[in-house]
């Protein structure tokens, strides 16, 4: 039997144990020639395409040590946000087209691009349910807020921020109008928030004056956006293979809770209300109106439970008519933050005191409940005390539900 046939039979036998390191031995006298070792390595690799030769060594015999190939990493997930920061009429309508062009290129580079429905579902899980809250959260990333918070909420590996930062036209001599368009783009990884890609495109497009309608310059800016997409989208797709991807540490995320004195007051109003929990949660967010921000991003409404990395963070609690509360906090597993909110100067001018504000909240809650088909009857005897101060500055409410 030929030596090569013997080697092939031995390789096939060892390949059964694919999860452990395997040694293939060729009983052949070593000639001390590097070329012979390279030939031996190539021959063993060809016979084992599903395994990788991680080393060869030679003493009395030549050996090749094989190990299972590591499983391929899951395709990275990216969220793309585009913002028009100019006042040029009509450029807002170009935002979706830019996102679609970049999405097509990155999808071809084996990246998973999150669509609008997936982003909305991610926001909903963190009680970011209104368009205003979502817009504020995304704007925070463009203003320099921590991208890690946004990435944690939507569950992606990268965040791409694309901005139309400038759009203008300049009349010059020789009958030519030059259109200028500035586009910036950057990609941030989700674990540490560091930038893995950045690009600044200052585009210029000269056009004969006779072709320019001063009242309709949008087609020229749209053309320049196409120029930017044709240049930048393939570049992004090509360089995406080199973007750094930081693996999160085990047990990195911890849960913490936030509540406020307004939540406690609304909780007292709910004591006599019989309604589904989901409905009560919705009313609590609508009437309470307390926004929770972490590291510059709105992460939901109070009361609520949230996830973040342990350590130092900037926590901010805000509500209309109340003074914003902001403080650096250390978040550990199970941390609970109860925040006492006070009337702002505008709140003082509108309601005069905290009791009147609470009375307004109670009436707003009753009206919202009525609109949801929950009939509530207030005890008028208790309401006579609304304007009177008590030692702990609390309104005592009794609510009866009419069946």
N, C-alpha and C positions, 0 to 999 in steps of 0.2 A: 504494500500500500504506500502511495506517495506521501511525503512529509506534509505537503500542503493540505492533502485530504485529511490527514490525522489532525492537523491544527483546526480545520473547519469543524470537525466532529467535536473536538474539545470545546471550542467557542460556543457551539450550539448547546452543549450540555450545561455550560456555566451560565448561559443567558437566561435560564429558567428562573434563577434567583435574582430578579431584576432590582430588588430594593436594597440589596447589600452590595458592598464592594466585591468585585470578582477578579480572580487572577487567572489569566490564560498563559500557559507555559508551553514554550516551544523547545523541545529537547534538541538543541542545535549548538554546536560549539561556537563560542563568541570569537569573532575575529578582531575585536577592538576597533571597529570601523563605525563612525557616526552615521555614515550613509546607510549602513546596514540596519542601525536602530531606527532611522527615519522610515526606511522601507518596511520594517517590521511593524512600526506603529500604524502606518497607513494601511497595511494589509489587515491588521486586527480591527481597525476602525471600519473598514469597508465590510467586514464580515459581521459587524454589530452596529447597524445604523441607528438603532434606538438607544444605544448607550454611548457614552463619551469616554475616550481614553484620557485619563487624568494624569498618567505618568507611565514612563517606561524605564526599566533599569536592566543592567546586564552584569552578571557575575559569571557563574559557570554556565547558566542558561540565560536566554533573553525572556523577560516577562513583561506583560502589559497589564496594568491595573485599571479596571473599568468601574464606573459608578453610574447609577441611574442619572439621566439628565434631569435637572430641576424642572418642575412643571412651569410652563409659561405663565408669566404674570397676567392677571386679568387686565383687559383693556382699560386704560385710565378714563375716568369720567371728568368732563369739563363743563362748566356753566359759562355761557357767553352773555355779556351785558354790553349794550351799545347805547351811547348817550350823545345827543346833539346839544352841544353847549354854545351854539351860536343863536342869533336871532333871525337868521335868514328864513324867510317864509317858505315852507314846503320841505325843508330838510328833515323835519321830524318824520315825514313819510318815508324817508330813505332808510330809517333805522332797521326795519324788518328785513329789507333786502340785503343790507350789509351782513346781518346775522345769518341769513340763509346762505350767502356765498361762502362765508367762513365755515359754517357748519358742514357744507358739502365737501370742502377740502379736508377738514379734520376727520370727518367720518371715513374718507378714503385713506387716511393715515392710521386707521385702526383705533380711533378714539371714539368714546361714547359721548355724544353731545346731548345734554339734558334739554328736553323740550319744555314748552310753556306749561303744559299740564303737569309734568313731573315737578317743576319748580313750585307750582301752586300747591300741590299736595304736600311738598316739603314745608312750605310756609305754614300751611294749615296745622301741621303737627305741632308747631310752636305757637299757635294761637295768633299768628300774624295773618289775619283773615281779611283785612280791608285793603283796597288798592292804595290808600294813603300810607298805611303802615309799610307795605311792601316797597313802595316807591322811596320812602324815607330810608329804609334799610339798604336798598341798593345804592341810593345816592351817597350813603355813608362810605361805601367802598371807593367811589370816585373822589370823595373829599379827603381821603387819606385815613379813614378808619380801619380798624383791624380786619383784614380779609379772612382771618382764621374763623372768626365768629360766623360770618356769612357762609363759609365753606362747611362748617360743622352743621349748620342748620339745614342746608340743602343736600349734604352728603356727597360732595364731589372731591376730586383729587386736585383740580386746578380751577382757578377763576380767571377768565379773560375779560379785560376791561378795554373797550374801544371807544374813543371819543372823537367827535368832530369838534376840534378846538377853535377853528377859525375859517371864515369864508368871506372873501372880499373881492372887489374888482377895482382895477386901477387903469384909468385912461392915460395912455402915453402918446408920444408923438408918432408920426407916420401912420396914423389911422388905425392903431391896434389897441384893443382892450385886453388886458391881462387878468385872468381870473386866478385867484390864489385860494388854495384849500389846504388846511393843515389837519392831518389825521395822526392820532397817537394810539398805540396799542401796547398793552403789557399783560403778561401772564404771571400769576402768583400761585405758588404751591400751597396746599391747604393746611399743612401741619405747622409750619413756622411762619408762613406769610411772606417768604422771601420771593423776590422777582426772579423768574427763570427765563423770561424773554421780554424784550422791549424794542419798540420801533417808533420812530418819528418821521412822518412823511410830509415835507413841505412841497406840495405840488403847484406847478404853474402851467397855465394853459392860455396862450395868446390867441385872440380871435379878431378877425377884421371887424372894424366898427360897423360896417354895413350889415353884418350878420347878427348884430347884438340888438335885442329888444330890451331897452332899459327897464321895462315893466315886467319882464319875464326872464330872469337870469337863471332860474332853477335848472333848465336843461343842461347848461354848461357845468354847473356844480355836480349834477347827476353823472355827467360824462366823466368828470374827474374822480368821482367815487368809483366808477367802473375801472378807471385806470389804476386806482389804489388797490382795488380788489384783485385785479389781474396780476399785480406785482406782489402784493403782500400775502394773499391767501396761500399760494403754493409755497412761499418761503416759510410761513408758519407750519404748514404740514410737514415740510422737509425737516425743520429744526425741532419739531415736537419729539422726535426720537431721542434728542439729547437733553430734553428738559429734566431737571433733577426732580426726583420723586422721593420724599422723605417718608419713611415708614413710621406710623404713630406708635408710641410706646404702649405696652400692655397696661391696661387699667388707667389710661390717661384721662378719660372722661369721668367726672363726678357729678352727682346731682345736688342741687341746692334749691331752696324755696324762698319766695318773696311774697310778702303780704303787707298791707297798709291799714291804717286806721279807717280809711274809707271802705275797704273791703269788710272790715269787722262790722261797720254800721250797716252796710247792705246785707250782710249775713243775718243781722237782727231782723231786717225787713222780710227775709226769706223764711223765717221760722214758721209763719202761718200760711205759707203758700204751698199748695199741692200742685206740682207740675213736674214734667220729666226733667231729669238732671241736665240733659243737653240744653233744654230751654232755659233753665236757671243759669247755666254757664254763659249762654249767649247774652242774657239780660245783665248779668254781672259785668261782662265786658262792656256792653253798650252804656250802661248807667254809671258804672264805676269809672270807666274811661282812663284807668291808670296804665301808663306805658312804662315798660321795663326796658332799659338799655344797658348793654354790657360792652365795654370797650368801644363805644361809639356807634353801636348797632342796636336797633330796636329788635328785641328777641321775643316779644309777646306782651301779654297783659297780666296784671296782678289781680287776684292771687294766682300763683302758678308755680310749677316745678320746671326747672331748666337744667341743661347739661353744659358743662364747660370743663376746661383743664384746671387742675388744682393750682393754687397760688394766688398771686396778687392780680386784681382786676379793678377796673373803674366801673362802679355801679351807679346808675342814674335812674331816678323815679320821677315821673312828671305827670301832671294832669292840669287841664284848663282850670283857671282860677286859684291854683295852688302854687306855692313856691316849689320849684324843682329841688329835689334832694339828690346830692351827688357826693360820692365818697369813694376813696380807695379802700377796698376790702380784701381780706384774705379768704378765699373760698376753699373749703375742705369738704370731704364727703359728709353729706347730711347737714351742711350749713343752712341756717334759717335766718332770714333778715326781715324784721318787722319794722316798718318805717312809719313814723308819725308825720303826716302832712299838715302844713299850716296854710292859711289863706295868703295869697300874694297881695300886692298892693292893689291890683285890679280887682281881685276878689273882695278885698275889704271895701272898696268903693261900691261894688255891686250888691254885696250881701250884708255889709255892716259888721256882721259877726259870724262865728262858726255855726251857731244854732240856726240862723236863717239859711245858711248854706245847706245844712243837713236837712232842713225842712224842704228845701227846693229839691234835693236829691230824692227824698221820700215821695214827693208828689210826682216827680219825673218817673220814678219807678212804678208808681201806681198807674200812671197813664200808659207806660209801656206794657204793663201787665194787661191792662184793659184792651190794648190793641192786639195782644196775643191771645185774647179770649180767656184771660184769667181774671175773674171778678174779685176785687179786693174791697173790703170795707174797713175804714179806719175808725178806731175808737175816738170819738170827738172829745171825750173827757181827757184823754191823754194829750190830745193836740193842744189843749189850753195851756199846757206847760211848755210849749215849743219855745216861746220867747224868754223863758226864765232860766237863769244860769243854775247849774247844780255843781256840787263840789268837784265832780270829775268831768264836767263839761260834756255830758252824754245825754242824748234825748232818749226817753223811754217810750218805745213804740209798741202798741198792740195792734195786730192786723188779723182780721177775721176773713176767712175765705167763704164766699157765698157759693154753695153748690147749686 
